[in-house]
Amino acid sequence: MKSNINKLRSFVMIWTIITTAFFWTTSMRLFYKPEISEWAVFGFSGKGFSGDFWFPIVVIIYSIILFYLEGRGRARGVFYVMLLIWHFALLFGTSISSIDSGSTITFGAWGINMAVVWLTIPFLFFFALTVWYVVKERSVIEHIETRQWNQINLKQTMWVIALVPVSYFFFCLGSGFNLLIKVAITINVIQWIMIAKALTGSSKIMSNYQ
């Protein structure tokens, strides 16, 4: 059971990192290259520091708190609620957007354009998987490994900080969505993965539990 719950956790958290990465890269474009920071999602939109420019930043703060709580193994009820809210919000947002048959999602930097309706399938799957994970883990909650509130992976954190000037350098040199901007965005994605790894742990069910 321990192994199955840890695998469930890994799947759910990896998907959570993927779905929140968009808001990190959007926020980084806002600060480093506001002239190319144009986005729209679930009724919110922004261009540079106009419109709902604050929305991706709020999502990032929410995500960091979520990852931080997950990595402590404490306040588990708050973590479960935040995790379920996030994945339900994704499912609800795409479902509402799908009502409009012409609704599409575009990733301008990569030239990807697809109908929003196709996103409802993975979002529904992972919402169900998240519910299953929460139910399964709650059944063995007393065996969850805990960490100190200040116990964060410093090595990963230092890498995140070290990549800040590198990302800024490529954003400054690039224009539009050319290769240099793509490199900068890729660096931002790597940063976000490192932030998540710095805050979360590798295993939540104690190793001596069978």
C-alpha positions in Angstrom: 0.0 0.0 0.0 2.9 2.4 0.9 4.3 2.1 -2.6 0.9 2.6 -4.3 0.2 5.7 -2.4 3.6 7.2 -3.1 3.1 6.5 -6.8 -0.3 8.2 -6.7 1.3 11.2 -5.0 4.1 11.3 -7.6 1.6 11.3 -10.5 -0.6 13.9 -8.9 2.2 16.2 -7.9 4.0 16.0 -11.3 0.8 17.0 -13.0 0.3 19.8 -10.5 3.8 21.1 -11.3 3.0 20.9 -15.1 -0.3 22.7 -14.8 1.1 25.5 -12.6 4.3 26.0 -14.7 2.3 28.0 -17.3 1.6 30.7 -14.6 5.3 30.8 -13.6 6.5 31.3 -17.2 3.8 33.9 -17.7 4.8 35.7 -14.5 8.5 35.7 -15.6 7.6 37.1 -19.0 5.7 39.9 -17.2 8.7 40.9 -15.2 11.5 40.3 -17.7 9.8 41.1 -21.0 6.4 42.7 -20.4 6.0 43.6 -24.1 5.5 39.9 -25.0 3.5 39.1 -21.9 0.0 38.6 -23.4 -2.2 35.8 -22.1 -5.8 34.7 -21.5 -7.1 31.8 -19.5 -10.6 31.0 -18.0 -11.9 34.5 -18.5 -8.8 36.3 -17.1 -6.4 38.1 -19.4 -3.6 40.5 -19.4 -1.1 42.3 -21.5 2.0 43.5 -19.8 1.0 45.2 -16.6 -2.5 45.9 -17.8 -5.7 43.8 -17.3 -5.5 40.9 -14.9 -1.7 40.9 -14.7 -2.0 40.0 -11.0 -3.7 36.7 -11.7 -0.7 34.6 -12.6 1.2 36.0 -9.6 -1.7 35.0 -7.2 -1.7 31.5 -8.8 2.1 31.2 -8.2 1.8 32.2 -4.6 -1.0 29.7 -4.1 1.1 27.0 -5.8 4.2 27.7 -3.7 2.1 27.5 -0.5 0.6 24.2 -1.8 4.1 22.7 -2.5 5.4 23.9 0.8 2.6 22.3 2.8 3.0 19.1 0.8 6.7 19.0 1.7 6.1 19.5 5.4 3.7 16.6 5.8 1.8 18.9 8.2 -1.5 20.8 8.0 -2.5 17.9 5.7 -6.2 18.9 5.7 -5.3 22.4 4.3 -3.0 20.8 1.7 -5.8 18.4 0.6 -8.3 21.2 0.2 -5.9 23.4 -1.8 -4.9 20.5 -4.0 -8.5 19.5 -4.7 -9.5 23.2 -5.3 -6.7 23.6 -7.9 -7.6 20.5 -9.9 -11.3 21.1 -9.7 -10.7 24.7 -10.9 -8.8 23.4 -13.9 -11.6 20.9 -14.8 -14.4 23.5 -14.2 -12.6 26.2 -16.2 -12.0 24.0 -19.2 -15.5 22.5 -19.0 -17.1 26.0 -19.0 -14.8 27.1 -21.9 -15.7 24.0 -23.9 -19.3 25.0 -24.0 -18.1 27.5 -26.7 -17.3 25.1 -29.6 -14.8 27.6 -31.0 -12.9 28.0 -27.8 -9.1 27.3 -28.2 -6.0 27.5 -26.2 -2.8 28.8 -27.7 0.8 28.6 -26.5 2.3 31.4 -28.6 5.9 30.7 -27.8 5.6 27.2 -29.2 3.1 27.7 -32.0 0.6 25.3 -30.3 -3.1 25.9 -30.9 -5.8 23.4 -29.8 -9.4 23.2 -28.9 -10.0 23.6 -25.1 -12.4 20.6 -25.1 -9.4 18.3 -25.5 -8.0 19.5 -22.2 -11.1 18.3 -20.3 -10.1 14.7 -20.7 -6.7 14.9 -18.8 -8.1 17.4 -16.3 -11.0 15.1 -15.5 -8.7 12.1 -15.2 -6.3 13.9 -12.9 -9.0 15.4 -10.8 -10.4 11.9 -10.2 -6.8 10.6 -9.5 -6.3 13.5 -7.0 -9.5 12.5 -5.2 -8.4 8.9 -5.1 -5.0 9.9 -3.8 -6.5 12.1 -1.0 -8.8 9.3 0.1 -6.1 6.7 0.1 -3.6 8.8 1.9 -6.1 9.9 4.5 -6.6 6.2 5.4 -2.9 6.1 6.6 -2.5 9.7 7.5 -0.9 8.8 10.9 2.1 7.3 9.0 2.9 10.3 6.9 6.5 11.5 7.2 6.8 15.0 8.5 9.5 17.7 8.1 10.5 20.8 10.0 8.9 24.1 8.7 12.3 25.4 7.7 13.5 22.1 6.1 13.9 23.1 2.4 16.3 21.7 -0.2 19.0 24.5 -0.2 20.9 23.0 -3.2 17.8 23.2 -5.4 17.0 26.7 -4.1 20.5 27.9 -4.9 20.1 26.6 -8.5 16.8 28.5 -8.8 18.5 31.7 -7.8 21.6 31.0 -10.0 19.3 30.7 -13.1 17.6 34.1 -12.5 20.4 36.2 -14.2 20.7 33.5 -17.0 17.0 33.7 -17.8 17.1 37.5 -17.6 20.1 37.5 -20.0 18.2 35.5 -22.7 15.0 37.6 -22.3 17.1 40.8 -22.8 18.7 39.5 -25.9 15.6 38.0 -27.4 12.7 39.5 -29.2 9.2 38.3 -29.9 9.2 34.6 -29.5 12.5 33.8 -31.2 14.9 31.1 -30.2 16.5 33.2 -27.4 13.1 33.8 -25.8 12.3 30.1 -26.1 15.5 29.3 -24.2 14.6 31.8 -21.5 11.1 30.2 -21.1 12.7 26.8 -21.0 15.0 28.0 -18.2 11.9 29.3 -16.4 10.3 25.8 -16.6 13.4 24.2 -15.2 13.3 26.8 -12.4 9.7 26.0 -11.5 10.5 22.2 -11.3 13.4 23.0 -9.0 11.2 25.2 -6.8 8.7 22.4 -6.5 11.5 19.9 -5.7 13.0 22.3 -3.1 9.7 22.5 -1.3 8.4 19.0 -1.6 9.8 15.7 -0.4 10.6 12.5 -2.2 8.3 10.2 -0.1 5.4 10.8 2.2 4.7 7.5 3.7 7.3 6.5 6.3 9.7 3.8 5.1 9.1 1.6 8.2 5.4 1.4 7.4 4.2 -1.6 5.5 
